[in-house]
């Protein structure tokens, strides 16, 4: 009995494409029963109750069960037993319940479906809400008559209601672009997916931390995607299906969705796909001799057709097995994923009567993983220490993959305590042997735990996570093995780290003066983008840039700043052309310097979208003004004001990093920076006027401000006094060590993650960071450098400090612990020799 499945996701929704070679003998169904009532306990008749066990790109292959409650509020879901016995891989067993005018409710039926538990699954429906969301077209007009395609909703986990419930809602945006969802509590809506007429299907992932919710969600402009299959044979092309999915991790930005079947000419087209970066999922006909070699990533540009050529490559047959060590029977019906190629290409199959499997893959690196184990072995432990990747040659006819080994579990029990010996309840434990995960568990109300690990394994590293502390991992100390007693400090600090805090002495409250260095505002800037050259606030080409530089007074005394946008920097030919041009101009005009640096601000991607002509600044750009005040309320002259804007739709990275030195940017030329005048005033040209932010660095302190929903320019921005961190490292046999700080923010100015970095000098056992941003979480990292010069971060020595203005933190790192040494060894083994 063989089954060929492909698993993937589109916009967070589970997606599976399944082809079954033989059906399983049907037996008595599994029945989930329950009662639906309202808040007063009265039965609710006619409520929809639905369960999706599998979702497929082909609706005919979905596994869905539905029922309606009767006059007594009772329902029964009858599930085919083969749907459970096949080991279908789907992310939940969520049963949904809906009645018009009521809130959607959901509950897990895992115990009933997979464990045979006959406990009724009851629902209590509450009155509906006034939840609404507003949508706009890319031009800012109300989005009318767009249909709700689906949404993610936070129940026990984050899940998608079945299509039957979505259809029953029949929700559409009204004439004002408002989508009414009275079935939902607004705070539990994680995403919304809309099907529009002119802009395709687009999904919005919402910021859960924001209150209130974003008032307006704007569609992205769209382009066209055309995919052409080349090579192979007609049988392999027939029925091939392509589905792009966004590679963005940025919230609030829309993501496009779509799917297209290859036609007789080997072409698949998606007419409207939201602009942005994508990866591609591909599925071709069952038993095909050729598989598509899809690109790693691609981009869709507004108003343009993106052409992708996907070659079909001769597939290679691979075989493998799942082996339970010490068992006298094969592992039959294990659900195995065989990954290959790029992105999420894989074949998901079941092991046969002898515990083996076979499938076809692309040449290259192949990895295997046992995703679901059959009931006789469902509690056995996967031995990850022996799961190595296999290289499959293009000329191979058949390749035997290494076995996937299972280990019979043994139970490790113990107790988790703090430094005073008091039990710590509700902590999550991760058990490792060296660098490999071997098991996990959770402490009960009295700090006791049980964890299943493979027979013969001994945990020597344990990481403890506190759900009340955001599940940040703390490395525990193993005090004894039998019985196992492990201890952590309630502060979350490693055992070899001490932190003390005190007011900063007045003479330490200011950082060194900001060195404007080469970022003189009078310094000419030339930026090379994918389509244009930007110089002197205008767009042009290389000839224009030459004339611009030659027109400057005393060009031989200038040192122009040359930067390449991130897109051009990824294009070897274009980047090399820019460098050659700079070298020629240096010889012709005689200016000093000539390094072409990479520009990583949001403006970088805006430049890439420009075409030749005088198109800078963009029409929607605005000049904003602000003023910065010292902590005492005086104008802050000479402050460094850094502009931060959200990433564009086409960006592939949605994080921003700033590198600091003594309270200022290490290199201001890498960012958009303005300096305050004697009155503390500054101005910035902003290309995202509805959502941007600034960070201010000044010898007397630090501040940040952001606009998220439009409004006036910044109010006077008042600085907070710097915090200060002094680190001391215990010597370690002559090996060089260092420390670094990393203030971090989530969701600032439309960037999902914003981090700042500053490093101590290597081989300095005591180092002072005189200007640390106050009022935020600062991560402090200890690093180790080998004799060969290779540096590795020591994970067990990572700590974080919530900084306060005008406070000094003395951090003392003691001798390396055994956990530190094991972490160093694991990193050296993974990344290079010592």
N, C-alpha and C positions, 0 to 999 in steps of 0.2 A: 504494500500500500504506500504509494509515493505521493507526495504533494509538493508542488512548486509554488512558492509564495514570494512576493516582494513586498517589503515593508518600507514605508516612508511617511513623511508628514508634509502637509502644506499648511502654512500659517498656524502651526501649533495643533492642527487637527490630525488625529491619527488616520493614516491612509494605508490600506493594504490592497494589493492586487493579487488575487489568488486563482490558481488553476488546479483543479483536482483531477488526478488520474484515476482514482477509484473511490467510490463512496464507502462509508463505514455502515455496517449493518445497523439499521435503526432499531432502537429499543424503547423502553418506556421513557417518556419525557420527564424532565425535571420541572417541577411546578413551584412557582413562587406565588404565595397568597398573601392577602392583607386586606385592610379596610381603610377607606378614605373618609375622613370626617372634617368638619369645620372646627373653629376654635371653641364653639359651644358643645362640641361632641355629637352634633347631628350628622347623620350620614350624608355624603355628597354623591349624587347619582350622575353618571355620564362623564366622570373625570377620565381623561386620557392617562393611561399608565403604559410606559414604554421602556424597553431595554434594547440597546444596541450591543451585540457581542462582537461585531466586526463591521468596519466600514470599508468600502471598496470604491475604486474609481468607476467600476462597473456596478451600477445600482442593483443589477440582477444577482450579484454575488454577495450582497449585504446579508448579514445575519441579524435580523430585527424581529422582536416579539412585542406585540401590543395587545392591550385589552382596555375595556371601559368598565368603570365601576357600575354595579347594578343599583337597584332602588335602595338596597341596604348598605350601599357604599363598599361592597365587597368586590374584589377582582381576583383573577387568577392568570398568571403568565405561564404558558406552556412552552418549554424550551426543548428542542430536539436534543436528545442525548449525544448524538454524534457531533453537535456543535461544541459540546463541552469536552468530549473524549478526544477530539482532534487536537486539543491543546492550542486553540486559537490565541494568538498573541494580540491582545488589545489592552489598552491602558487602564480599563476599569470594568467593574460590573455594576455600573450605576443605573438604578431604576429611577425614572423621572415620572412626576405626576403633575398634571396641569388641568385646571378648569378655568374658563373665561371669568374675569373679574377677581381671580385669586392669584397669589404669588406662586411661582413654580417651586416645587419642593423635590428633593432627590435624596436617595439613600443607597448605600452599598448593599448589593445582594451577594457578596462574595461567599459568606457563610452558607447561604441557601443554595447557590449554584454549584460551588466547588466543594463544599464540605458536607452537603446533605442535611444541613440544619433546617428543621421544619418550622422554626419560629416565624410567626407572621411578620411581614414588613408593612407596617402601618404608616399612613401619612395624615398629617393635620394641616389643612390648607388655611392660610391667613388671607386677610383682605389685600387687594392689589395696592400698588403704589402710584406715585405721580412721576416716575422716572422718565426723563426725556434726554435726548441728545440732538444737537444741532449740527447739520452738515452743510458745507459749501462746496461749490465747484472750484476748479483751479483758478478761475477768474474772480472768486470771492462772492459769487451769486448764490442764492439759496438752491440747494440740490433737491429738485422735485421728483417725486414718484420713483425713488430708488427703493428696491425691495430688500428687506432683511434676508440675508442668505444663511447666516448662523451667528452664534456668539459663544464665547467662553464664559462660563458662569462658575463662581466659586461656591461649591457645596462642600462635601467632605474633602474633595480635592478640586482642581480646576478642570472642568469638563465641558462638553458640547451637548446640548439637548438633541434628542433624535429629530430627524427630519419631519416626522408626523406632527410633533409639537410646533416646530418652526412653521410648517404649513398652516396649522390651526391658528397661529398668531396672525398671519397674513398682514404683517407690519410693513408699512411704507412711509417714506418721508412725505410730509404735507407740502402745501404751497410755500411755506416759510422754511422748508428744509428741516423740519422738526420730526424726529422719530420718537414715537411714544411707545414705551415698553412698560406698561403697568404690571406685567407679570414678574418684573425684576426689582430687586433692591439695588439701587444705583451703585453702592459701594462694592457689590459682589460681581459686577459686570467687568470682566477682565479684557475682553476684546469684542469688537463688532465687525461683522463682515457684510458689506453691501454689494448688491448686484445692480449696476447702473446701465443705462442704455448707451451712453457715449464715452464712458471712461472705464469700461470693463468691470471686473469684480475687484474690490479693494478692501483690505482689512486694516483696522486700527487697533493697536494694542495700547491700553490706557494706563496712565500712571496711577498705581494704586495708592501711592503715598500722598497724592495731591488732594487738598480739600479747599474749595469745592472742586468738582471735576472740571476738566477743560471745557469751556462753554461752547467752543466751535471746533469742529473737526473738518479739515479741508482736504479734498481729494488731490492726488498728485496728477500732474499732466501725464499723458500717455504716449507711448510709441508702439510700433508694430514689431512683432517677433516672427521671423521666418526661418525655419529649420529645414535643412536639406540633408537627407541621408545619402551617403556615398558608399560605393563598394558593396560587398556582400552579395546576396542573391534576393530574388523577389520574395521567397518564402520568409526570409528574415525581416524584410521591410514590411510585409503585410501586417496590418493591425498594430504597428508600433505606436506607442503613446508617449507624448512628452508633456511634462508638467513642470514649469518653473516655480521655484519658491525663493522668497527673499532671503538674502544672507545678512540682512540688517538685524542688529540687536537694539536699535534705537526705539524707544517708546514714542508714541504719538504720531510718528511719521507713517503715512499709509504704505501698505505693501500690496503689490499686485498679485493676482492669482489667475490661473487659467489652465486649460489642457487642450491638446490638439492631437488628432489621429493622423498618421501619415497617409497621404493619398497615393494613387497609383503611380505618380511620378516621384514618389519618395519625398514629398514636401509636406510639412506641417506648419500651420499658420495660426497665430493668435493675433487678432486684429487690434485689440486694445489691451495694453499691459502697462501698469503704472511705471513711470520712470524710476530707475534705481538699479542697485546691484543684485544679481541673482545667481543661484546655482540651478542645475537642471536635473530632474529625475526622469529616467527613461525606462520604458518597459517594452519589450518586443514579444513576438509570438512564442508560444510554448514550443520547446524543442528546436528553436532556431539554432543554426550552426554558427551564426555570427551575432556578436553583441555590440551595442553602440559604445564608442569611446567618447564620452561626453566631456566638454571643457570643464575646467575647475570652476571658473566664474565667468560671467559676462555682464554687460551693462546695457540697459535700455535708455535711450535718450529721448527727450520730449519731441514729438513730431517727426521722428526719424524711424527708419526700418533697420532693425538689427538683424544682420544675416549671420546665421551660424551654420557651419558645415560640420556634420557629425559623421565620421567614418565608421563603417561596420568592420569589426576586426574578428578574425577567426577565433572562435572560442576554444578553450582547452578544458578537457574533462578532468575533474579532480574527484578523489574519493577520500573519505575519512571515517572516523568512528568515535563514539563516546564510550569510554571504558570506566567501569566502576571497579576500582582496585579492591581485590579480596572478595568480590561478589561472584556467585556461581551462575549468574544469568546475565544475558546481554541487556543493554539499556535500550529498550524498544520505545519509540515514540517521543524521543527527546527532540525539542524544537531548536534547531541549530541555524545560526546566521553565518553565512560565508560571505565576507566582504572583500571587495576588489575595486580596482579603478579609483576614481576620485569621488568626492562628495559622498553620497549615501548609496552607491551601487552595492547591491548584495543579492544573494539568493538565500531564501529561508526555506528550510526543508526539515522533514522528520526522519529520524533514523528508522531503519527497517527491522525485520525480525532478528537479524544478527547484530543489531546495534551499529550498523554502518550506514553511510549516506553517500550519494554521488550527485554532482551537478556540474555545470559549466561556468567558467569564469574568464575574464580577460587576462592576458599575460601581465605579469608584474607582481606586486606585493599582494598576498592573500592572507586574510586573518579569519579565524573561526572563533565562535563564541556559542556556548550552550545557553540559550535564553530561558527556556522553560524545560524542567525535568519532569518525566512521568512520575506518577504517584509512588511506585516502589522506591524511587530515588529522589523524591521531591525535597527531602531534607539533607541530602548529601552535599558536600562542599566542593565547589569547583577549584581545582588546583591551578591557580593563576601563574604559579612559578614555572610551569612547563608549557604555557600557551605562547609559543613563539610564532612570529610571522613566517610565511613561506614564500620564496621567490619562484614564480612560475614562468618558465621560458616560453617564448613565442613559438618555438619549433617543437615543443613537447606535445605528445599525443595523449598522455595521461600522467597525472601527478598524484602521488599519495601524500596526503596532508598528515601532520603529526596528530596523534590521538588527543582528544579532549579528556583529561583524566578527572574522575570524581573520587573524593575521599570520604570514607564513612565518617560521620560526624562524632565528635566527642564533646561533652558539655564541660565548659570551664565556668566555675562559679566563684564568686568573691564578693568583696564589699569595697565601695568607694567612700573615702573619708576626706575631710579637709585637714589643714595643718594642725588643728586641735583634736583630731580624731573623731570629729562629729560626722555622721553620715550625710551624704549628699544625694537627695532623691531627684528623680526626673532628669537625670543626665544621660546623654547618648554617648555610647562608647564605640570606638573603632579600634580593633585589635590588628596589629601588624607583626610580621616576622621580618625584621630588617625593613625593607622598603615595600614589601608585598602585603596587601590586605588579606587577612585570613578569617575575619569574622567580626561580628558586632553585637551589641546588646544595649539594654537600657536599664538604669537602676530603678528599683521600686520605691515605695514610700519610706523604707528604712535604709536606703542606699545599697541594697543587695542587687546582684545582677547574675544572669546566666547568659552565656554566649556559646554558640556552636562553632567549632573550628574543626579542621581536618585532623584525622588521627595522625599522631606523630608530630604535629606542629606545636610550637611553644611561642606564645606571644612575648615579645621583648620591647615593643613600643605600643603605647596606648594613648589615643587622643580622646579627650573628653570635650563634649560640646554642651553648652548650657543654652536651652531654648530661650530663656529669659535674657540672655546676652547676645541674641542674634546668631546663635549656633557658631560662635567663633571658637575654633579648636584650641585647646590647651593640652600640652604634653604632660602626662601624668608620670608619677614616680612609682615604680613597682617596689613595694616594701617587702613583700613575701610572695612566693609562688604557691605554697600549699599550707594553709589555705591562701588564696590570692587576696592580697590587700593592696590597693592602689590609692594614692593620695594626690590631691591637687590643692592649690591654694585658692581660697575663695576670691581673692583679688584677680585670679586668672593669670598671674605672673608665673613664669617658669621658676623652678626651685633655685636656680643659680642667678636670679636677677633680683635686685633690690631697687625700689624707686622711692625717693623722698622728694617732697616739694616744699618750697618756701617762697616768700616774696622776693622778687628780683631787686637787687640793690639799685638805687637810683642811677648810678653811673653805668649800669648795664641795660637801661631801658631803651637805648637807641642803638640802631645798627650803624655800620659805617655808611658814609655818604654814598648814594647811588652813583656808580660810574657809568655815564652815558656812553662812553667809549665810542665805538664805531657807529653807533646808532644816532649820529648827529642828524637832526631833522633836515639839515641842508644837504645831506649826502644824497647824491642821485641814486635812484633805485630803478633797476631794470629787471622785470620779471618775465621769464619765459613760460608761456602756457602752451596747451596743446594746439590752439588755433591762432593765437595772437601773441604779440609782445606788448607788455604794459610798461609805459615809461612816462614820467612827468604827468600822471593823472589821465593819460589818453592811451588808446589802443593803436597798435600799428604792427609793423613787421621788422625784420632785421635791418633793412635799409633805413627805416625811420629811426631805429635805435642808434644807428651809426651817426646820422645827422644830429640827433638829440645830444649825444655825448660830445660831438665836435663843436656844438653851439655853446657849451658851457664855458664860463670864464675860467681861465687857467686850468684846462682839463688835465694838464700834466700833474697838477697838485691835488687832484681829487682821487678818491678811492671808491668807485661806485660799488654799490651792493647789488650783487646778482643772485637771483633766486629762481629755482625751477619749481613749478607746481607739482603736486604729488602725482598727477596723471602723467606729466611729462617725465618725471623722475623714474616712472615705471616703464617708460618707452626707451630702450637702449639707443636706438637710432636718433630719436629726437633729442635726447639728453646729450649725446655725443656731439650732435650738430651745434647745440647751444655752447658747449664747452669750447669747441673749435672756433666758434665765432668770437667768444670772449678772448681767447688767446690771440687771434688776429687783431682785434681791436686794441688790445694791450700794446702790441708792437707798433700799431699804426698811430695811435693817439698818445700813448705813453703814460697811461694812468697806472697806479700801483694796484697790487692785488689781482683779483680775477678768479676767485673761487666761486663756483656756482653751487649755492646751498639749496637745500630742499625747504620749501615753504609748506608748513603743515596747518595753517589756519583755515577756517571755513572759506575765507576769501580765495584761497587756492583753487577750490573747486568752482567758485563763481567765475574766476578767470578762465578756466578750462572750457566753460560753456559759451564764452564770447566768440563772436565771429569778427573777421577783419572789418575795421571801420571804427568810427568814433563812438563806441557803445559803452564807454565807462564814464561815469558811474551808471549802474542800472537804474531804470526809471523808478523802481520802488525804494531805492536807497534814500536814507535820511541822514542829515548831520545832527547829532545830539550833543548837548552841552551839559556840563556838570561842574561841581565845585567840591573840593576835598578840604576837610578841616582836620587839624591835629586833635589829639585827645583833650586838649584844653580849649578847643573851639577857635583856634587861630587858623588863618589860611595856610595850607600845606603846600609850599612852593617846591617844585622839582620832583613831585611824586610821579612814580611810574604807573600809568593807568593802562592796563592790559585789556583789550577787547576780546570777548569770547562770544561766539555765535553758534547756533545749532548747526549740526552737519547738514549738508544738502542731501537731497533724495538719492543722488547717485553715489554717495559716500559708502565705502565698505568698512570704515572704522568709525565708531561713534563714541570714542573716548578722546580725551585731550590730556596732554602732559605738559607741565611747565618745569623747567630745571632752574633751581635757585642757587644763589650764593650770597650769603650775608644779607638777607632781606631784600633781594632784587633778582630779576631775571639774570641767569648766567650769560645769556646772549639775547639781548632785546631784539635783534634783527630777525629772529625766528618767529616773531609774533607781531600783531598789530598793536603798537604802543604809542600812547601820547603822554606828554609831560605837562604837569600843571605849571601855570605861570606864577608870578609873584602874588596874585590874588587867589591862588589855589584853583584856578579855572582850567578846564580842558575841553576838547571837542573830539569827536570820533565820527567817521563816516560809517554808518551801519547799514548793512545789506539785508538784515533780518529785523526790521524795526519793531515787530511785534514780540520778539523773544531774543533778548541778548543779555549779556551781563558784563560787568567789569570787575577786575581785581586791582586793588591799589596797594603798591609797595612804596614805603617812605621810611626814612631813618627812624621816625618816631612811632611807626606802627603800621597796621595792616587793616584793610577793609574789603568787603565785597558787596556788590549790589546786582540784582538781576530784575529784568522785566519779563514777565511771562505771558501777560494777556493784553499788552498795549497800555497806553497812558502817556503821562508827561515824561519829560526827561528826568534823570535822577535828582532826588532831593539832595541837599548837601550831605555828602558822604563823610561821616566822622570816623576817624581812625581809632582802633583799639591798640593798646600797648602790646608790643611783642611779648610772646612767651619765650622762654629760653630753656634749652636742654643741654646738659653736660653729661657726656658718657665716659665711663671708665671701663676698660677691658682688662681682664686678668691675662697675663702672658701665657703663651702656649708653645713652648719648646722652639722658640725662634721663628715660628710661622707668622707671617704678617696678617693682621686683622684690620677691619675697618667697620664703621657703622654708617647707616644712612637713615634719613627721615623721609617719610612720605605722607604728608597731609593729603587726605582724600575726601571727595565729596561725591554724592550721588545726585544725578539729575540737575546739574547746574547749567543754566543757559542752554538747555536743550541737549547737552552732552550727557549720555547715560552715566559716564564715569569720568571724573576730573581728578587728576592726581598731580601733586607737586613733589619734586625730588631734590634732595641735597645730600651730598656725600662728604664724609670726613676724608682726611688724607690717609693713605694706607700706611700701616706700621706706626700709627699714632694711637697709643693706648688710652690717652685722655684727649677728648675733643669737645670743643664748645660750639654749639649751634646758637649764635647770639640772637637770631631773629627767626622765630618759629611762629607761623600763623596761629593766632589765638582763636578759641571758640570752635575748634573742630577736632575730629579724631585724627591723631597723628600716629602712623605706624613706624615703629623703630626696628631696624633690622641689623643683626650682626652678621658679618661676612668673614670668610676665611680664605687666605690665599696660599696656594701651595708653592713649593720651591720653583716649579716651572712657570709660575706667574698666573696660573688659572685661579680665578676667584669663584667661590660658591657661597650662596646665601645659606644660613643655618636656620632651617624652619623652626625647630623647637625653641629658638631664641627670639622669635618674632613677638613683640609686645605692642600694645597700642595705648596711647595716653590721650585723654580728653583734655586739651589744653585750655587754660584760662589766661586772660590778659594779665601781664605783669607778674607772672609766676615762673619760678625756676624749678626745673625737674632734674634732680640728680639721679642718674641711672647707672647702676653698677652691675656689670656682667662678671660673674664669677668664673671659675675654671669650667672648661667644657664638660658637660655631662656625658654619660654613655649614650643617651639619645642623640645629643649633638654629634658625637663622633660617628654614630651609625648613619645619621643623615648626611654628613660630609662624605662618608664612604659611598653611600648610594648615589649621591650627586656626581661624584668623580667617576663612578662606574658608568653612569648614564651619559655624562656629557664629555668625558675625556680623561686622559691619563693624568696622574699626579706628577 
